[in-house]
Amino acid sequence: MSLFWFILLPFGPLLGGALAIKTTKKYQTQLNWFLAFAGAYLLGITLLNLIPEVFQVFNPYKGLLVLAGFFFQIFLEKYSEGIEHGHMHVHHHLKNKVIPIGIVASMSLHSFTEGIPLGALWMAENTSFYSLLFGIIIHEVPAAFALISILKGIHLEVKSLRVISVVYGVMALLGACLSLYLRTSINEEFFDYFMAFVIGTFLHISTTILFENSEQHHFSKNKLFAVILGIGLAALISIGLHS
C-alpha cells in the first residue's frame, strides 16, 4: 500500500468547505441527496466490512466499545449540534463574527478520531483500509459543507472560513499519522478495540443521517436511489476487496 492514499483524506472536507464558501443555497438539494448516499455508504461499509473484520473472534469488550463509540457521538453532538449529520441550521445563540469554539473543536475531534484506525490498517495491509478511507472522505463532504455554511451564516470573514476549513480538513490525516507513529509501539489488539469504538460512532452517524435526513421518515425517489446507490457501492467494494 502506498502512503499516497493518505493524501486523499483532506479532499472531502476541503471540497465541502469550498462549496460552502462559494454558495450555500445552490447546492442544498444536491447536498441532501449526497448526504443520503454518504449515510448509506457509511452504514454499508460498517455492517459489511468493519464489523466482520473486528468481530472475527467473539469479544464482549469490543461490543462494549461499540456502545461507547455510539454514546460518545451523542456526547459530541452536545457541542457539534449535529453538523456531522449535515445539519445546517444557524442557531439563534450563535453570535455574529464569533467563532463557536465548541462546535469547531468537537467536529475536529470527531474527524481526528475517524482517522486513527487508518494507520493501523495501512501497516497491516488490511483491505478494510480502502473502504474506511473512502467512507471518511465521502462522509466529510457534507459535514464540512454544513460546518462552513453555519460559520458563514454568522458572518465570519472568508479568510477565517478558509483557515477553519483547512484546519478541519487535515484532522483525519493527523489522526492517521498519529496511528502510524504509535503502531510500532502499541499492541495490535489496541487498534481492534479502537476500531470497535469507531464502528459505534459510524453506526450512530449513518443511522441518524438516514432517518433524520428524510421528511416524516419517508424517502423521495431521488433519496431512495441515493441510498440504494450508497449501499450497493459499499457492497461492491466490500465483496471486491475480499474476493
N, C-alpha and C positions, 0 to 999 in steps of 0.2 A: 504494500500500500504506500502511496506517495503522500508526503506531507502537503502537497498541493491542495488536497481536498479541504484542508482546514481553512484555506484562504477563502473558500466559498461561504463560510459561516456568516460574515458580516453582510453578505449580499442581500439577504432577505430583509433585515431591519433597515438597512440603508435605502433599499428600494421603497419600502413602505414609508419611511420618513421623507424621502424626496418627493413622493407623490402627494403626501400631506402638505408639505411646504408649498408645492406648486398650486394645488387646489384641493378642496375637500369635497364639496358637493358633487363635482363632476364624476367622481369615482365611487360615490356612496352605494349605488345599486350594484355595481360590479364587485365592490368590496364584500357585500353581503353574500353574494354567490361564492366568491373566493373563500370567504370565512367558513361557509358550509363545507366546501371542498377540503379546506385545511383541517377542520374538525373531524371530518370523516376519515381523512388520511391518517391523522394522528391516532384516532381510535383504532383504525385498521392495523397499523404497524405495532401498536401496543398489544393488541389481542393476538395477532398472527405471528409476531416476531419476538418482541421483547419479553412478554410473559413466558412463552415456551422456552426461551433462552435462559431466563433466570431460574425458572422452576423445573429444570430437568430432574432435579432431586428434591423431594419434599423437604421443606424447611419452614416451620411456622414463624420463625423470626423474620423471614423475608416477607411473609404475609403481614406481619405487624408493621413492617417498614412501608409496605404499600399503603396501609391505612394512615401511617404517619405522614407520608407524602401527600395523600389526599387532603388531610386536615391542615397540613402546613400551607397548602394552596389556599384553603379557606381563610386561614390567618392572614396570608399576604393580601388577600382581597380587601381586608380592612383598610389597607393603605393604598393599594393599587386601584381600588374601586372597580375591578372587573375589566380593566383596559386590556389585559392579556386575552380576553374573550372577544375583543373588538368593540367594546362599548365606547361610545364617543360622546356621551353626554357631558356638557360643560356644567359642572355643578355650581350652584349659587355661592357656595362658601369659598370658592377659589378666587383669590384676589388678582386683579389685573396686574400684569407685568411682574408678578411674584412667582418664582419657580416653586411648585409644590414638591418639596424635598421628599416627603413620604411616598408620593406616587412614583417619582423617578427612581428613588432608592429601591423600593420594593420590586418594581419592574426589572431593574438592573440585577437584583439578587435572583429573581426568577430566571432570567436569561443565563446568568452565570452558573446557576445550579444545573440547568439543562445541558450545558456544555461539558460538565465534569466527566460523565461516563465515556465521552468520545475518545479521550486519550487512552484509557484502558482498552477499549475495544480495538483501537487502531494498533496498539502494540501487540495485542493478542491476535491480530489479523482476523478478527471476528467479522463475519459478513453482516452482522446486525449494525455495524458501523455506518454503512451507507444508508440504510433505511432510517436510522436515527438522525443522521446528518441532514438528509433532505426533509425529514419531518420537522426538525428545528427551523430550517430555512423557510419552509412553507408557512409554518405557524407564525414566524416572526414578522412576516409581511403585514398582515392585518393588525398585529399587536403594535408594531411601530407606527403604523398609519394612525391608529386610534390615539396613541400616546402623543404624537406630534400634533395631531388635529386638536386635541384638548389644550395643549400648550399654546397653539396658535390662536385658539378661541379666547384665551385670556390675554391676548395681545403681546406675547413675548416678541422680541425683535428676531428677525430672520437669522441673524448671526448666532443668537442664543439657541434657536431651534436647531441649527446645523450642528452646533457643538454637542448638544444633548443627543442628537441623532447619531453622531459618530461615537460618543461615549457608550450609549446603549448598544450600538451596533457591534462593538468589539467585546461585549461582556461574555457572550457564549464562547468566543475564541479564547478569552482569558481563562475561562473555566476549563476548557480543553487543554490549554497549555499547562495549567497547574496540575492537571491529571497526568499529563506526560511526564512532568518533573517528579511527581511523587510516586509514579508507578513502579519505579525500580526499588523503592524502599518500603512500600506498603503491600501487605498481603493481598493477593488477587481476590480473595473472598470478600475483602472490604468493598471492592468495587461492585461485586454482585449485590451486596446489601444496598449500596448507594443506587445502583440501577433499579432495585426494587422501590426505593424511595421516589426516584424519578418517574417510575411507572405510575405510582399513586398520583403524582401531580398531573401527568398526562391524562389519566383517566378522568380526573376532575375537570380539567380544561376542555377536553374533547367532548365530553357529555354535556357540559354546560353550554358550549358553543352550539351543539346540535339542538338542544331543547330551548335555549333562550334566544337563539337566532331565528326562530320560527314564530310566525304570528299565530297566537292561540294554539300552539303546538301542532300546526299544520304546515306542510311544506308546499310551496308553489312548485309548478312543473320544473322551473329553472333550478330551484334549490334542490329538488329531489334528484335531478340529473347531476348536479354538482356533488351531492352526497354519494350517489352510485359511482360516479367517476373517481371520487376520493378513495372509497372502499376498494374499488376494482384495481386502482393503481397500487394501493398498499398490498393487495393480494398478489398481484403480478410480481411485484418486487420481492416480496417475502418468499414466494414459491420459486422464483427465478434464482434468487441468491442461494437457496438451499437445495437446488436440484442438481 
